[in-house]
Amino acid sequence: MTIHGYVRVSSTDQNGDRQYRALCQAEVPVENIYIEKRSGKDFLRPEYCAMIMCLAPGDILFVTSIDRLGRNYTEIQEQWRILTKEKGVDIVVLDMPLLDTRRDKDLMGTFIADLVLQILSFVAQNERENIRKRQAEGIDAAKERGVRFGRPVTDIPDDFQRIIGKWHGKQMTLEEVLSACAISKSTLYRRLREFGEL
């Protein structure tokens, strides 16, 4: 039997120290703690996949909370089934003692754990959808205030068409066109598409 732990934060600027410390306090060996800085929208994550490959029947997987596994309601339930039924692994969710598959392996215990899992994974996905909705509302509000998103528009010279004509007529090189317009190659090609030149 090997004890494993999984830490996930959603982005590279977030810190998983709190989760890491909680797993260490639960006596998960540090060499068996997998740390991921990826979104929880699906389970195609390098560290998670590496951990799955190492899990064997009778092993125990610790996570601090169910949303560290993921945020997709259906996929959390599917992964739970794969881990517990197919791989024969026990799961311990530290902030929810009812989600400890080592205990109460009778029918009632399994029913309670499955019920709690369904509720919590639904809550995790619902929160993810609420975050997305709040982000969209925030972006809409910012646009109404005149906030611009994306890269700033690069101005082109008034004689852009004349310069492009010279380039097409082989009177200017690409480097001379970029220099004369003070733009990058990608901006040039984007503007050419806008003007129907490509």
N, C-alpha and C positions, 0 to 999 in steps of 0.2 A: 504494500500500500504506500503510495506517494501522495504527499499533500502539495497542491498547487494553489496559486493565487493569481487573480487577474485584476489589473488596474486599467481603467480607461478614462481619459479626459478627451473632450471634444476637439480641442485645437492645440496647436504647438505652444501657444502663449499661456495655457492653463497648466496648473501644477498638480501632480498626482500624489504629493507627499502625504496628505491626510489619509488617503486610501492605503498607501504603502505602509504607513505606520500602523494602521488598524490591522492589516494583514500580518505584520510582524508580531504585533501583540497577540494575535490569534495563533502564533507559533508556526506560521507558514515559512519554510526555509527561503531565505532571500534569493537563492539561486533558482528557485521554482516560481518566482513572481514574474509574470509577464506584464509589461507596461506598454500601453498603446496610446498614441495621441492621434486618434481618428474619430470621426463621427460615428454615432451609434445607429445610423439609418439602416445598415445591413451588416452581415457577418463576414464579408469579404475583406478581412483585416489581417495583415501579415502576422502579427503577434498572436492573435486569437487562433488563426489557422495552425501556427506552429505549436501552440499549446494543445489544440485538439489532437494533433499527431502524437503527442507525448502521453496523452491520457490512456490509462489501462483500467480494466475492470477492478473495482475495489478502491480506486484512487478517490481523493476528496478534492473538490474545487471550492475555494473560498472567494467570494466577492463581497464588497462592502454593502452594495444595494443592487436591486434588480435592474435599475436603469444603467448600471455600469456594464451589464451584459449587452444591452441594446435598448432601442426605443421603438422598434417596430413590433406591435402587439402580436401579429401572427408569427413572425420569425422568432421572437423570444420563446413562445410556446413550442415551436418546432425544435429549436436548439435544446430546450429543456428536455424534450422527449428523446432527442438523439443522445444527449449526455447521460440521462438517467436510465433509459430503457435499452438503447442500442449499445452504448459503451459501458454501461454498468457502473457509472461514476456517481458518487454522492455529491450534492451541492449544498453549501452552507451560505446563506445570505445573512451577513452579520447584523444588519439593522432590522431584520425581520425573522425572529426566532422560529416562527411557524414554517418558514422556508428552510428547513434543515432536514434533508432526506435521510440522515443517519438515524433519526428518531421516528418512532411511531410508524413502522413499516407495515402495519396492518392496513386493512381496507379503509378504515376511518381516517387514519393518519395520512394516507395517500390522497384521499378525497379532499381533506382540509388543505393540504399543501397545493394540490392542483387548483382548488377554488381560489386560494389566496394568490397564487401565481397569475391566474386569469385576471383577477381584479387589479393587481399591481402592474401587470404588463399593459392592461388597458389604460391605466392612469399614466404610465410612462409615454405611451403613444399619444394620448390626448394632450399631454403637456407639450410634446414635440409639435403637434399641430397648432396648439395655441401660440407657441413661440413663433412659428412661421407666419401665423396670422398677424401677430403683433408687429413683426418685422415689416410685413407688407403694408400695414396701416401706418407705421412710422415712415416708410419710404414715400407713401402717398402724401402724408402730411408735409414732409420735407419738400417734395416737388411743388406742392401748393404754395410754399413759402419762397419758391424760386431757387432752391438748392439744386445744383446740377450734379449728376452722377456720371461716372465714367471719365475717360481721359479728356482733357480740354481740347477743343477743336483747334487744329493748327491752321493759321491763316496762310493763304497762298497769294502770291503777287498778282497784281491786276493784269499783268501781261502773261499769265500762266499759259493761255491758249497759244500765244505766239511762241513761247519757249518750247512747248510741246511740239508745235509745228516744226521748229528747227531740229528738234531731236528726231522726229519722224523723217525729216529730210536729210538726216545724217550730218547736220551742220553742228550739232552739239553731242557730246558723249553723255552717258547716264550720269557720271560723276559731276559734269558741268551743270546738268539740269538740277540735280540735288543741291548743289552749291548755290545756284542762282535762285532757287525757290526756298532755300534754307529749311528743307524738310527731309525726313528719312525716306528710305526706299519703300517701306510699307505704307507710309502716308501718301507717297506719290502714286502707288498703284491703287490705293483706295480712292484717291481723287480722280484718277483716270477712269475707274469704273463708274464713279458718280457722273462724270462728263460723257460717258459712253464711248470712251477712247479704247477700252479693252474688250 
